[in-house]
């Protein structure tokens, strides 16, 4: 079963850049480029995949194509996990 994943890929560049023009088929990935907390360029993408390995490989490929820089890290989780992580006022249960 395919799931949606959100990925944050750091690339080996600190130079601010606009994403390179990507083919129309990449529009579905909702690509954004910013700066990571570590100071590297960070490419955020949303991918649909059969599993986390496929999602990560796709995100790495998109980040490299968009920036021309080597990917150096990838943080990835399902959309469900992202929404759970961002919920305000979470209460720890014993």
Secondary structure as a PSIPRED ss2 file (coil, helix, strand):
# PSIPRED VFORMAT (PSIPRED V4.0)

   1 X C   1.000  0.000  0.000
   2 X C   1.000  0.000  0.000
   3 X E   0.000  0.000  1.000
   4 X E   0.000  0.000  1.000
   5 X E   0.000  0.000  1.000
   6 X E   0.000  0.000  1.000
   7 X E   0.000  0.000  1.000
   8 X E   0.000  0.000  1.000
   9 X E   0.000  0.000  1.000
  10 X E   0.000  0.000  1.000
  11 X E   0.000  0.000  1.000
  12 X C   1.000  0.000  0.000
  13 X C   1.000  0.000  0.000
  14 X C   1.000  0.000  0.000
  15 X C   1.000  0.000  0.000
  16 X C   1.000  0.000  0.000
  17 X C   1.000  0.000  0.000
  18 X C   1.000  0.000  0.000
  19 X C   1.000  0.000  0.000
  20 X C   1.000  0.000  0.000
  21 X C   1.000  0.000  0.000
  22 X C   1.000  0.000  0.000
  23 X C   1.000  0.000  0.000
  24 X H   0.000  1.000  0.000
  25 X H   0.000  1.000  0.000
  26 X H   0.000  1.000  0.000
  27 X H   0.000  1.000  0.000
  28 X H   0.000  1.000  0.000
  29 X H   0.000  1.000  0.000
  30 X C   1.000  0.000  0.000
  31 X C   1.000  0.000  0.000
  32 X E   0.000  0.000  1.000
  33 X E   0.000  0.000  1.000
  34 X E   0.000  0.000  1.000
  35 X E   0.000  0.000  1.000
  36 X C   1.000  0.000  0.000
  37 X C   1.000  0.000  0.000
  38 X C   1.000  0.000  0.000
  39 X C   1.000  0.000  0.000
  40 X C   1.000  0.000  0.000
  41 X E   0.000  0.000  1.000
  42 X E   0.000  0.000  1.000
  43 X E   0.000  0.000  1.000
  44 X E   0.000  0.000  1.000
  45 X E   0.000  0.000  1.000
  46 X E   0.000  0.000  1.000
  47 X E   0.000  0.000  1.000
  48 X E   0.000  0.000  1.000
  49 X E   0.000  0.000  1.000
  50 X C   1.000  0.000  0.000
  51 X C   1.000  0.000  0.000
  52 X H   0.000  1.000  0.000
  53 X H   0.000  1.000  0.000
  54 X H   0.000  1.000  0.000
  55 X H   0.000  1.000  0.000
  56 X H   0.000  1.000  0.000
  57 X H   0.000  1.000  0.000
  58 X H   0.000  1.000  0.000
  59 X H   0.000  1.000  0.000
  60 X H   0.000  1.000  0.000
  61 X H   0.000  1.000  0.000
  62 X H   0.000  1.000  0.000
  63 X H   0.000  1.000  0.000
  64 X H   0.000  1.000  0.000
  65 X H   0.000  1.000  0.000
  66 X H   0.000  1.000  0.000
  67 X H   0.000  1.000  0.000
  68 X C   1.000  0.000  0.000
  69 X C   1.000  0.000  0.000
  70 X C   1.000  0.000  0.000
  71 X E   0.000  0.000  1.000
  72 X E   0.000  0.000  1.000
  73 X E   0.000  0.000  1.000
  74 X E   0.000  0.000  1.000
  75 X E   0.000  0.000  1.000
  76 X E   0.000  0.000  1.000
  77 X E   0.000  0.000  1.000
  78 X E   0.000  0.000  1.000
  79 X H   0.000  1.000  0.000
  80 X H   0.000  1.000  0.000
  81 X H   0.000  1.000  0.000
  82 X H   0.000  1.000  0.000
  83 X H   0.000  1.000  0.000
  84 X H   0.000  1.000  0.000
  85 X H   0.000  1.000  0.000
  86 X C   1.000  0.000  0.000
  87 X C   1.000  0.000  0.000
  88 X C   1.000  0.000  0.000
  89 X C   1.000  0.000  0.000
  90 X C   1.000  0.000  0.000
  91 X C   1.000  0.000  0.000
  92 X C   1.000  0.000  0.000
  93 X C   1.000  0.000  0.000
  94 X C   1.000  0.000  0.000
